[in-house]
């Protein structure tokens, strides 16, 4: 049973990796095809058209992100100009988990006041790596 499950786990992880690679490839093809179609629709001055029961239409989306080294200035500007509700303080989940692990390694329990503020759970998983090649 243990070897059957180990083989299944390995097979599923390999399949997942293959599907992730395939998804990246398909996403790149979608982006390229979408850009070409949008360019052609703009050239033909078509806002929309219907094909095989599907309506295709031009849509413009606006994306924005903070300039990384000026993020604190952006947050200050938003707060000063009445848009503070857009600003959220966050803690990186991996950093928080590492901090909690360190605290637990030092004393088996979290410092006073912290235990009520974080949810902590452990999950046992099976990790995999290439086995070393035995030399003869």
Phi, psi and omega in degrees: 000320184294320180288325177297315179292322178297315178298319179296317179299314179298315180298316180295320179294321177295319178296317179300315179299316179299316180295323177296317178297317180296320179297318178299317180296314181295319179299320178295319178295320177299313181299316180295314181295319179298317179296317179296317180295317179298316178300316181294319178297321178295316178301320181275000181054046178252121175283325181199165172201161180246137180213128179051042177076009181240131176270130175252131182216151178284139180216135178249127177245145177252129178243146178214148173212155181290143170293117190311313183283358180238018183301317181295325177293320177299313180300317179297316180299314180300316180295316181294334184255019173084015180244028182299337180292349176278345186264127178236133172277136179226161174237129178299128184300319180293321178294319178297317179298318179296318178299313180298317177302315179299316180297318181290327177293327182285324186214012179064357173211158183283153178302154181305132179092336182278323184304325181282349187258349181228147172263129182236131174213154178248146179226124178268127180233173176252118178268159180226145171204163180298135177285143178295145179281127179281132178272141181267000000 
